[in-house]
Amino acid sequence: MSATKKTTRRVGWRVIVKRLAWTALILMALPIPFILLFAVVQPPVTSVMLQRVAVRAANGDTPIWPAHTTVSRAKLSPYLRRAVLASEDDRFYLHFGIDIVEINNALERRRRGGKLRGASTLTQQVAKNLFLWNGRSFVRKGIEAYIALLLELLLSKERILDLYLNLAEWGPNAFGAEAAARLHFNKSAAKLTRDEAARLAAILPAPRRWSPKGSIASRRAATILVRMQYAAPKTEPPAPARKRRRT
């Protein structure tokens, strides 16, 4: 092979690598302006909502568009905020979007023969709802983790929680706390009782299959109600003091 051909091939590979690098950088920066906008504007639609719309349209289901009404923090029952944290992410104020402690706990349960349950934080769920798709692939989880880090960097914890409560899927064709309260209890989200809030939080893992008035929700709600007695932790609890041995 001549020196000219070697040089041409080397230059060609450099161009390809450079283009791939620029493409990766653009893709990584793409969510940032949207996240900054979501600091002050509630997104009217999410990626998950659009996926549900496409499925319903393909199946001929009506109404195609989901029930979704954005409400302010003042119009959400304070019980619901605590119930969701108790159910989905009681370490919400302790992690940076990815909960290493819960990931290690999940891996330890798997090592002992249990099921490998997810350790997704509320922030990761917001990332998925806004930008991604449902699924369990490592690629999607990697992108989700990256966007979760951006959300934690650019938004406050309270804003992330507001987004979650207004965007989470909470039943067949129902998104957000207001739609959930109307669908399941025929009242506004502001008027949810402690028990109703716990029951709504209980169905979040499978909102299209579980009913807040069903047996699964009743069992889960009992545990959530116990956790709701305590404030969600905002700082790491102090390590227990060691007892000094008498000599």
C-alpha positions in Angstrom: 0.0 0.0 0.0 1.4 3.4 -1.0 2.1 6.1 1.5 -0.5 8.3 -0.1 -3.2 5.7 0.4 -2.1 5.2 4.1 -2.3 8.9 4.7 -5.7 9.1 3.0 -7.1 6.3 5.2 -5.6 7.8 8.3 -7.3 11.2 7.5 -10.5 9.4 6.8 -10.6 7.7 10.2 -9.8 11.0 11.9 -12.8 12.7 10.2 -15.1 9.8 11.2 -13.9 9.9 14.9 -14.2 13.7 15.0 -17.8 13.6 13.6 -18.8 10.9 16.1 -17.3 12.9 18.9 -19.3 16.0 17.9 -22.4 14.0 17.5 -22.0 12.5 21.0 -21.5 16.0 22.5 -24.6 17.4 20.7 -26.7 14.5 21.9 -25.4 14.9 25.5 -26.2 18.6 25.4 -29.6 18.2 23.8 -31.6 17.7 27.1 -30.0 20.7 28.8 -32.2 23.6 27.3 -35.3 21.6 27.9 -34.4 20.9 31.5 -33.7 24.6 32.1 -37.1 25.4 30.6 -38.8 22.9 32.9 -37.4 24.8 35.8 -40.2 27.3 35.3 -42.6 25.7 32.8 -44.5 22.5 33.3 -44.1 20.2 30.3 -47.6 19.6 28.7 -46.6 16.2 27.3 -43.9 13.6 27.9 -42.3 10.8 25.9 -44.2 8.2 27.8 -47.5 10.0 27.2 -46.8 10.0 23.4 -46.0 6.3 23.5 -49.3 5.6 25.2 -51.1 7.8 22.6 -49.5 5.9 19.7 -50.5 2.5 21.2 -54.1 3.6 21.9 -54.4 5.0 18.4 -53.1 1.8 16.9 -55.6 -0.2 19.0 -58.5 2.1 18.2 -59.0 2.9 21.9 -60.7 6.2 22.8 -60.1 8.7 24.1 -56.7 8.7 22.5 -55.3 11.6 24.5 -54.7 10.9 28.2 -56.3 12.7 31.1 -53.7 15.2 32.4 -54.1 18.4 34.3 -51.1 20.3 35.8 -51.6 21.7 39.2 -49.4 23.8 41.5 -47.8 22.5 44.6 -50.4 24.4 46.7 -53.2 22.3 45.0 -51.6 19.0 45.9 -52.3 17.2 49.2 -49.2 17.3 51.4 -50.0 13.7 52.2 -49.4 12.7 48.6 -45.9 14.2 48.6 -44.9 12.2 51.7 -46.7 9.1 50.5 -44.9 9.1 47.2 -41.5 9.5 48.9 -42.3 6.8 51.3 -43.3 4.4 48.5 -40.8 5.2 45.7 -37.8 7.0 47.1 -37.5 7.7 50.8 -33.8 8.6 50.3 -34.8 11.3 47.7 -33.1 14.1 49.7 -29.9 12.1 50.2 -28.8 11.1 46.7 -27.7 13.0 43.6 -30.1 11.3 41.2 -28.7 7.9 41.4 -29.0 6.1 44.7 -25.8 4.0 45.2 -27.0 2.6 48.5 -30.2 1.2 47.0 -28.3 -0.2 44.0 -26.0 -2.0 46.4 -28.9 -3.3 48.4 -30.6 -4.6 45.2 -27.4 -6.3 44.1 -27.1 -7.9 47.6 -30.6 -9.2 47.5 -29.9 -10.7 44.1 -26.7 -12.3 45.4 -28.7 -13.9 48.1 -31.1 -15.5 45.6 -33.8 -12.9 45.6 -35.2 -11.0 42.6 -33.2 -8.2 41.1 -35.6 -5.3 41.7 -35.1 -1.9 40.3 -33.5 0.8 42.3 -34.6 3.8 40.2 -34.9 7.1 42.0 -37.7 9.6 41.5 -35.3 11.6 39.5 -34.5 8.7 37.2 -38.3 8.2 36.7 -38.7 11.8 35.8 -35.9 11.5 33.2 -37.6 8.4 31.7 -41.0 10.0 31.6 -39.8 13.2 30.0 -37.3 11.9 27.4 -37.1 8.2 27.1 -39.2 5.0 26.6 -40.3 2.1 28.8 -37.9 -0.8 28.9 -35.1 -2.5 30.8 -32.2 -2.3 28.3 -28.8 -1.2 29.6 -28.6 1.5 27.0 -31.8 3.1 28.2 -30.8 2.9 31.8 -27.4 4.5 31.0 -29.1 7.4 29.2 -31.6 7.7 32.0 -28.8 7.9 34.6 -27.1 10.7 32.7 -30.3 12.7 32.3 -31.0 12.2 36.0 -27.6 13.7 36.9 -28.5 16.7 34.7 -31.9 17.1 36.4 -30.2 17.1 39.8 -27.6 19.6 38.7 -30.0 22.1 37.1 -33.2 21.8 39.2 -34.0 21.8 42.9 -35.2 18.7 44.6 -38.6 20.3 45.2 -39.0 21.1 41.5 -38.1 17.5 40.5 -40.7 16.2 42.9 -43.3 18.7 41.5 -42.5 17.4 38.0 -42.9 13.8 39.1 -46.3 14.3 40.8 -47.7 16.1 37.7 -46.2 13.6 35.1 -46.3 10.1 36.6 -48.5 7.5 35.0 -51.3 6.8 37.6 -53.8 4.6 35.9 -55.2 3.7 32.5 -54.8 6.8 30.3 -54.3 9.0 33.4 -51.1 11.0 34.1 -50.4 13.2 37.1 -51.9 13.5 40.6 -54.9 15.5 39.6 -56.0 13.0 37.0 -55.3 10.2 39.4 -57.4 11.7 42.2 -60.3 12.4 39.8 -60.1 8.9 38.3 -59.8 6.8 41.4 -61.5 9.0 44.1 -63.6 11.5 42.2 -62.1 14.5 43.9 -59.3 16.9 43.4 -55.7 16.1 44.4 -55.8 18.8 47.1 -58.5 17.0 49.0 -56.9 13.6 49.2 -56.8 12.1 52.6 -53.8 10.4 54.2 -55.2 6.9 53.4 -56.1 7.9 49.8 -52.7 9.3 49.2 -51.0 6.2 50.5 -53.2 4.1 48.2 -52.3 6.2 45.2 -48.6 5.9 46.0 -49.1 2.1 46.4 -50.1 1.6 42.8 -47.2 3.5 41.2 -45.2 0.4 40.3 -48.0 -0.9 38.2 -50.6 1.8 37.7 -52.4 0.2 34.8 -52.8 -3.1 36.5 -53.4 -2.3 40.1 -56.4 -0.4 41.7 -55.9 1.8 44.7 -58.9 0.0 46.2 -57.6 -3.5 45.5 -55.9 -6.0 47.8 -52.3 -5.3 46.6 -52.7 -1.6 47.2 -54.2 -2.2 50.6 -51.2 -4.3 51.7 -48.7 -1.8 50.3 -50.6 1.2 51.7 -50.3 -0.2 55.2 -46.5 -0.1 55.0 -46.5 3.3 53.4 -48.7 4.8 56.1 -46.2 3.6 58.7 -43.3 5.3 56.8 -45.4 8.5 56.5 -45.3 9.0 60.2 -41.7 10.1 59.9 -40.3 13.0 57.9 -38.4 12.1 54.7 -34.7 12.3 55.6 -32.8 15.3 54.4 -29.4 14.5 55.9 -27.6 11.2 56.4 -28.6 9.8 59.8 -25.7 9.8 62.3 -23.9 6.6 62.7 -24.8 4.7 65.9 -22.4 5.3 68.8 -20.3 2.4 69.7 -20.4 1.1 73.2 -17.2 1.3 75.1 -16.0 -1.9 76.6 -15.4 -1.9 80.3 -11.9 -2.8 81.4 
